Amino acid sequence: MPARRRPATLAFVTNFSSNDVSVINTSNNTVIATVPVGSSAFGVAMKPDGTRVYVTNDSGNSVSVIDTSNNTVVTTVGVGLGPAGVAVKPDGTRAYVTNGNSADNTLSVIDTSTNTVVATVPVGTAPVGVAVKPDGTRVYVANDYDSTVSVIDTSSNTVVTTIPLGENQNPLGIAVKSDGTRVYVADQGINAVTGNVAVIDTSSNAVVATVPIGTGYPVGIAVKPDGSRLYVTNNPQSTLLVIDTSSNTVVGVVAVGSFPKGVAVTPDGGRVYVPTEADNSVSVIDTSNNTLIYTVSVGTLPEGFGNFIGTVRRR
């Protein structure tokens, strides 16, 4: 009997203008496949078991579902207008998609076993980022235009509270700490020049700290698996900010490619991947010393907005 191939850690990077997804093997930083998807690929998330990847097609009002065993689209799910962010429930049963067009303002809930929309939840205005609490009980949605975070109960698919972030904060990316105690929100700020990161206590659903980032505005945000570090892309400054989650202070600034958008961390916490729009590439950072160690060429206008790295059991 032939030996089974070892699991591989792969990054699935959405390319907005070329309407495809670049699949990167993180062991050697090579693109092993390019998967055509729908129009204006933006958000991306992997199922925890590594079998499927969900890609939002902003102009196509749909979600492409990729089978990771052969890197092909197996189905397309129609959702709301302008889908942006996507996140998968830790048990893999649901995918949550923000419909960011301000004429829509909803969250689509997809049953991953049938690839059908089973609920549509009204949220704030122009929702973008979405994240799920590790215990699967809550979904957090960043509403760009009204500077709030909607908190959804996953058992009833209803908004249980709305958290104000302050006037003109314009949140984009959102992430939850691995222990479920904190939610981090990338706020691009007034006129997208004075951004910060809001820190929300999940027990009180209140902002308990604000981390200033200086000039520029944050877009993508990801937490290291051990919860010790937060990684935030500062788009106009072409940098990656490293934040210590115990002190809520910036402890590192890493120069990356031009106009970084999304960000994701490998499961072992050793590398951070940052798609950069203007370079059509992905910057790879070593987390042990916060240095750029590699650049991978991908498709046109890479976004990678979401949790695009995971372990795939290759057949």
Wavefront OBJ file of the C-alpha trace (Angstrom):
o trace
v 0.000 0.000 0.000
v 1.494 3.374 -0.982
v 2.401 5.743 1.833
v 0.126 8.697 2.417
v 1.574 12.084 1.613
v 2.359 14.301 4.562
v 0.105 17.240 5.385
v 1.173 20.518 3.808
v 0.711 24.052 5.047
v -0.674 26.063 2.144
v -1.558 29.709 1.643
v -4.505 30.587 -0.618
v -4.108 34.204 -1.794
v -6.983 35.934 -3.599
v -6.059 38.062 -6.617
v -8.696 40.745 -7.151
v -7.944 41.788 -10.735
v -6.913 38.439 -12.211
v -9.952 36.725 -10.653
v -8.023 33.798 -9.294
v -6.327 32.324 -6.240
v -2.603 31.606 -5.949
v -1.815 28.506 -3.886
v 1.539 28.765 -2.104
v 3.354 25.864 -0.474
v 4.801 27.538 2.622
v 7.565 24.945 3.003
v 9.387 26.294 -0.069
v 7.386 29.453 -0.905
v 6.459 28.359 -4.397
v 3.121 28.770 -6.180
v 1.904 25.242 -6.834
v -1.446 26.121 -8.443
v -3.529 29.010 -9.732
v -7.271 28.521 -9.328
v -9.734 30.593 -11.440
v -12.636 31.801 -9.308
v -15.333 34.464 -9.691
v -15.093 38.170 -10.435
v -13.009 40.341 -8.081
v -11.747 37.726 -5.612
v -11.270 39.347 -2.217
v -11.980 37.495 1.040
v -10.745 33.998 1.784
v -10.960 31.446 4.588
v -10.107 27.792 4.978
v -12.235 25.125 6.623
v -10.475 23.944 9.821
v -10.057 20.403 8.483
v -8.298 21.804 5.414
v -10.647 20.259 2.862
v -12.275 23.425 1.505
v -11.423 27.077 0.910
v -14.109 29.754 0.580
v -13.483 32.807 -1.624
v -15.706 35.873 -1.871
v -16.182 37.332 -5.341
v -16.915 40.995 -4.744
v -18.288 41.842 -8.193
v -19.823 38.424 -8.696
v -21.973 38.448 -5.546
v -20.906 34.902 -4.874
v -18.579 32.571 -3.001
v -16.346 30.079 -4.796
v -15.715 26.819 -2.922
v -12.334 25.219 -3.638
v -11.588 21.541 -3.056
v -8.045 21.568 -1.662
v -7.320 17.985 -2.737
v -7.163 19.031 -6.388
v -7.353 22.860 -6.203
v -10.510 23.193 -8.270
v -13.765 25.055 -7.694
v -16.444 22.509 -6.881
v -19.373 24.914 -6.527
v -20.345 28.579 -6.421
v -22.763 29.915 -3.809
v -24.815 33.035 -4.484
v -24.822 35.476 -1.568
v -25.617 39.182 -1.101
v -24.228 42.303 -2.767
v -20.496 42.928 -2.698
v -19.316 40.034 -0.509
v -16.100 40.944 1.276
v -15.012 39.027 4.359
v -15.499 35.329 5.069
v -14.839 33.204 8.166
v -15.539 29.573 8.972
v -16.918 28.280 12.265
v -14.331 26.194 14.165
v -16.430 23.026 13.800
v -16.532 23.615 10.042
v -20.324 23.556 9.756
v -20.889 27.193 8.764
v -19.205 29.881 6.668
v -20.064 33.512 7.402
v -19.886 36.090 4.591
v -20.206 39.865 4.930
v -22.139 41.541 2.117
v -20.354 44.878 2.060
v -22.369 46.835 -0.463
v -24.106 49.626 1.484
v -27.350 48.705 -0.284
v -27.212 45.281 1.374
v -25.575 45.332 4.839
v -26.075 41.693 5.760
v -24.211 38.577 6.792
v -24.872 35.405 4.780
v -24.669 32.135 6.704
v -23.674 29.172 4.535
v -24.220 25.535 5.513
v -20.927 23.973 4.414
v -22.437 20.495 4.027
v -24.928 21.640 1.392
v -23.285 24.899 0.241
v -26.532 26.782 0.616
v -27.372 30.017 2.412
v -29.421 29.066 5.470
v -29.728 32.511 7.080
v -29.274 36.186 6.261
v -28.520 38.461 9.218
v -28.915 42.276 9.035
v -25.818 43.961 10.490
v -24.301 47.465 10.328
v -23.556 49.594 7.288
v -20.948 48.302 4.798
v -19.736 45.241 6.735
v -16.246 44.083 5.785
v -14.234 41.945 8.215
v -15.694 38.937 10.019
v -14.289 36.597 12.668
v -15.615 33.735 14.786
v -14.945 33.147 18.465
v -12.909 29.942 19.005
v -15.789 28.285 20.886
v -18.080 28.979 17.925
v -20.716 30.851 19.928
v -20.222 34.347 18.509
v -19.449 36.003 15.185
v -17.976 39.495 15.080
v -18.549 41.790 12.077
v -16.705 45.061 11.418
v -19.083 47.641 9.915
v -17.030 50.161 7.960
v -19.471 53.034 7.440
v -21.035 53.239 10.896
v -17.892 52.449 12.935
v -19.365 49.545 14.884
v -18.923 45.842 15.480
v -21.998 43.594 15.313
v -21.982 40.578 17.640
v -24.016 37.628 16.370
v -25.209 34.626 18.387
v -24.494 31.610 16.164
v -27.242 29.495 17.719
v -29.978 31.903 16.621
v -28.219 33.918 13.884
v -29.287 37.167 15.507
v -27.365 40.289 16.521
v -27.162 40.304 20.317
v -25.310 43.592 20.664
v -23.594 46.315 18.660
v -20.302 47.744 19.895
v -19.536 51.403 19.040
v -15.912 52.125 18.180
v -16.135 55.903 18.138
v -16.846 58.454 15.444
v -15.218 57.984 12.025
v -13.243 54.877 12.953
v -14.170 52.946 9.786
v -13.197 49.381 10.787
v -11.961 46.893 8.193
v -10.097 43.813 9.440
v -11.081 41.925 12.592
v -9.580 38.992 14.502
v -10.221 37.063 17.726
v -7.520 36.009 20.182
v -7.037 32.246 20.439
v -8.339 32.140 24.023
v -11.475 34.032 22.996
v -10.993 36.880 25.471
v -10.230 39.685 23.038
v -11.352 40.901 19.633
v -8.985 43.145 17.652
v -10.316 45.602 15.070
v -8.290 47.475 12.438
v -9.765 50.993 12.333
v -8.585 53.076 9.397
v -9.593 56.293 11.161
v -10.569 59.767 9.996
v -9.889 60.235 6.277
v -7.866 57.013 6.401
v -4.773 58.724 7.828
v -4.973 58.303 11.614
v -5.667 54.633 12.175
v -5.585 52.497 15.283
v -6.414 49.049 16.587
v -9.379 48.729 18.940
v -9.219 46.031 21.616
v -12.582 44.587 22.693
v -13.194 42.521 25.829
v -15.513 39.684 24.766
v -17.013 39.282 28.236
v -18.255 42.878 28.385
v -18.413 43.630 24.648
v -16.672 46.933 25.292
v -13.538 48.599 23.923
v -10.917 48.333 26.683
v -7.876 49.709 24.840
v -6.873 51.513 21.668
v -3.476 51.001 20.042
v -2.365 53.990 17.928
v -0.351 53.117 14.821
v 0.762 56.601 13.798
v 0.505 57.751 10.203
v -1.441 55.489 7.878
v -4.332 53.104 8.263
v -4.563 49.425 9.119
v -6.393 46.959 6.887
v -5.555 43.322 7.584
v -5.160 41.873 11.058
v -4.173 38.449 12.412
v -3.268 36.973 15.802
v -0.352 34.606 16.382
v -1.721 31.177 17.422
v -0.210 31.468 20.912
v -1.936 34.844 21.335
v 1.256 36.753 22.124
v 1.441 38.916 19.013
v -0.908 40.761 16.711
v 0.082 41.470 13.091
v -1.464 44.454 11.311
v -0.897 45.730 7.770
v -0.395 49.499 7.442
v -1.477 49.979 3.853
v -0.093 53.364 2.706
v 3.128 52.991 4.703
v 3.873 49.540 3.221
v 4.669 48.094 6.629
v 3.571 45.309 8.925
v 3.060 46.323 12.550
v 3.809 43.854 15.338
v 1.778 44.437 18.511
v 2.418 42.832 21.900
v -1.011 41.698 23.112
v -0.025 41.770 26.795
v 0.851 45.483 26.718
v -1.123 46.549 23.631
v 1.896 48.363 22.240
v 3.656 48.299 18.870
v 6.938 46.401 19.364
v 8.009 46.039 15.742
v 7.629 47.572 12.292
v 8.565 45.458 9.262
v 8.942 46.927 5.768
v 7.005 44.800 3.268
v 5.877 45.237 -0.336
v 3.817 48.162 -1.596
v 0.253 48.569 -0.316
v -0.199 45.505 1.903
v -3.754 44.290 2.426
v -4.406 40.948 4.110
v -2.234 39.075 6.588
v -2.142 35.510 7.901
v 0.057 33.464 10.227
v 1.162 29.874 9.732
v -0.288 27.374 12.243
v 3.084 27.007 13.977
v 3.395 30.793 14.342
v 6.763 30.856 12.597
v 5.867 32.857 9.489
v 3.556 35.703 8.509
v 2.331 36.133 4.913
v 1.327 39.567 3.604
v -0.169 40.060 0.107
v 0.909 43.414 -1.369
v -1.300 44.956 -4.049
v 1.101 47.178 -5.964
v 3.800 44.507 -6.280
v 1.575 41.560 -7.190
v 3.436 39.599 -4.560
v 3.365 38.178 -1.047
v 5.910 39.196 1.596
v 7.018 36.425 3.953
v 8.150 37.435 7.467
v 10.074 35.374 10.026
v 8.336 35.957 13.366
v 11.408 35.071 15.434
v 13.184 38.272 14.389
v 10.494 40.191 12.474
v 12.400 40.286 9.208
v 11.314 39.936 5.593
v 12.854 36.714 4.317
v 11.119 36.010 1.015
v 8.872 37.477 -1.668
v 6.506 35.320 -3.720
v 5.065 36.528 -7.039
v 1.336 35.868 -7.379
v -1.588 37.161 -9.466
v -2.800 40.694 -10.118
v -3.800 42.898 -7.182
v -3.524 40.316 -4.378
v -5.808 40.897 -1.401
v -5.791 37.827 0.823
v -8.343 39.384 3.144
v -8.969 36.770 5.809
v -7.452 33.623 7.265
v -5.901 32.176 4.131
v -3.344 29.727 5.592
v -4.030 26.223 6.841
v -2.951 22.606 6.838
v -4.099 20.448 3.947
v -3.904 16.681 4.071
v -2.756 15.959 0.549
v -3.859 12.707 -1.028
l 1 2 3 4 5 6 7 8 9 10 11 12 13 14 15 16 17 18 19 20 21 22 23 24 25 26 27 28 29 30 31 32 33 34 35 36 37 38 39 40 41 42 43 44 45 46 47 48 49 50 51 52 53 54 55 56 57 58 59 60 61 62 63 64 65 66 67 68 69 70 71 72 73 74 75 76 77 78 79 80 81 82 83 84 85 86 87 88 89 90 91 92 93 94 95 96 97 98 99 100 101 102 103 104 105 106 107 108 109 110 111 112 113 114 115 116 117 118 119 120 121 122 123 124 125 126 127 128 129 130 131 132 133 134 135 136 137 138 139 140 141 142 143 144 145 146 147 148 149 150 151 152 153 154 155 156 157 158 159 160 161 162 163 164 165 166 167 168 169 170 171 172 173 174 175 176 177 178 179 180 181 182 183 184 185 186 187 188 189 190 191 192 193 194 195 196 197 198 199 200 201 202 203 204 205 206 207 208 209 210 211 212 213 214 215 216 217 218 219 220 221 222 223 224 225 226 227 228 229 230 231 232 233 234 235 236 237 238 239 240 241 242 243 244 245 246 247 248 249 250 251 252 253 254 255 256 257 258 259 260 261 262 263 264 265 266 267 268 269 270 271 272 273 274 275 276 277 278 279 280 281 282 283 284 285 286 287 288 289 290 291 292 293 294 295 296 297 298 299 300 301 302 303 304 305 306 307 308 309 310 311 312 313 314 315
